[in-house]
Amino acid sequence: DEKRHAERFMDAYCRLTGKKYQPGPARPSSICDYEQSLKERIMEETNAYEEYGRKYQDLCDPCLRRMFWDARTDEAQHAMRIPILLHEMGADCYPEKERCSITGV
């Protein structure tokens, strides 16, 4: 999904400016703590969801709006799926003190 987003954003940049976007070199990533990295990704995906939503609302061009809507939808799906990975590895998404029950017990 992220690769597709980048390609669509680069295509839009080219259509708008007439220039091909030249991204800098990608920095290598290393993950020391898988659980913590997943928790950070939840926040990053949620922030991207919110940002793409703002861009969607600010634009009038239907093609650009659709591009941001699609990216926003993908980010929401990512943010909802990551807790499943945490659950499968036996990790909690939230510290004990932040959890509450629906019944208030």
C-alpha positions as CSV (number, residue, x, y, z in Angstrom):
1,D,0.0,0.0,0.0
2,E,2.7,2.5,1.0
3,K,4.5,1.9,-2.4
4,R,1.3,2.5,-4.2
5,H,0.7,5.7,-2.3
6,A,4.1,7.0,-3.1
7,E,3.7,6.2,-6.8
8,R,0.3,8.0,-6.9
9,F,1.6,11.0,-5.1
10,M,4.7,11.2,-7.4
11,D,2.4,11.0,-10.4
12,A,0.2,13.8,-9.1
13,Y,3.3,15.9,-8.4
14,C,4.4,15.4,-12.0
15,R,1.0,16.3,-13.4
16,L,0.8,19.4,-11.2
17,T,4.4,20.7,-11.7
18,G,5.5,19.1,-14.9
19,K,8.6,17.8,-13.1
20,K,9.3,14.3,-12.0
21,Y,9.7,14.0,-8.2
22,Q,13.1,12.9,-7.2
23,P,13.0,11.5,-3.6
24,G,16.2,11.4,-1.6
25,P,17.7,8.1,-0.7
26,A,15.7,5.9,1.7
27,R,17.2,5.6,5.1
28,P,17.7,2.0,6.3
29,S,15.5,0.9,9.1
30,S,16.3,-1.4,11.9
31,I,13.8,-2.7,14.4
32,C,15.1,-3.4,17.9
33,D,11.8,-3.8,19.6
34,Y,9.1,-5.3,17.4
35,E,6.3,-4.7,19.9
36,Q,7.2,-1.0,20.4
37,S,7.6,-0.6,16.6
38,L,4.1,-1.9,16.0
39,K,2.7,0.5,18.7
40,E,4.5,3.4,17.0
41,R,3.1,2.4,13.6
42,I,-0.4,2.5,15.0
43,M,0.2,6.2,15.9
44,E,1.9,6.9,12.6
45,E,-0.9,5.3,10.6
46,T,-3.5,7.2,12.6
47,N,-1.7,10.5,12.1
48,A,-1.5,9.8,8.3
49,Y,-5.2,9.0,8.3
50,E,-6.0,12.4,9.9
51,E,-3.6,14.3,7.6
52,Y,-5.0,12.7,4.4
53,G,-8.5,13.5,5.6
54,R,-7.6,17.2,6.0
55,K,-6.0,17.2,2.5
56,Y,-9.2,15.5,1.1
57,Q,-11.4,18.2,2.7
58,D,-9.1,21.1,1.4
59,L,-9.1,20.0,-2.2
60,C,-11.5,20.6,-5.0
61,D,-10.0,18.5,-7.8
62,P,-11.9,15.2,-7.9
63,C,-8.8,13.2,-8.9
64,L,-6.7,14.5,-6.1
65,R,-9.5,14.1,-3.6
66,R,-9.9,10.5,-4.6
67,M,-6.2,9.9,-4.2
68,F,-6.2,11.3,-0.7
69,W,-9.5,9.4,0.2
70,D,-7.9,6.1,-1.0
71,A,-4.7,6.8,1.0
72,R,-6.8,7.7,4.1
73,T,-8.8,4.5,3.8
74,D,-5.7,2.4,3.5
75,E,-4.1,4.1,6.6
76,A,-7.2,3.5,8.6
77,Q,-7.1,-0.2,7.7
78,H,-3.5,-0.4,8.6
79,A,-4.1,1.2,12.0
80,M,-6.9,-1.3,12.7
81,R,-4.9,-4.3,11.6
82,I,-1.8,-3.7,13.6
83,P,-3.4,-4.5,17.0
84,I,-4.2,-7.9,15.6
85,L,-0.5,-8.5,15.1
86,L,0.2,-7.3,18.7
87,H,-2.6,-9.6,20.0
88,E,-1.2,-12.6,18.1
89,M,2.2,-12.0,19.7
90,G,0.6,-11.8,23.1
91,A,1.2,-8.1,23.5
92,D,-1.3,-5.6,24.8
93,C,-1.9,-2.4,22.9
94,Y,-2.4,-0.3,25.9
95,P,-0.8,-0.3,29.4
96,E,-2.9,-1.9,32.2
97,K,-3.9,1.5,33.7
98,E,-5.4,2.8,30.5
99,R,-7.8,-0.2,30.0
100,C,-11.4,0.0,31.1
101,S,-14.3,-2.3,30.7
102,I,-17.6,-1.4,29.0
103,T,-19.5,-2.2,32.1
104,G,-17.3,0.1,34.2
105,V,-16.3,-2.7,36.6
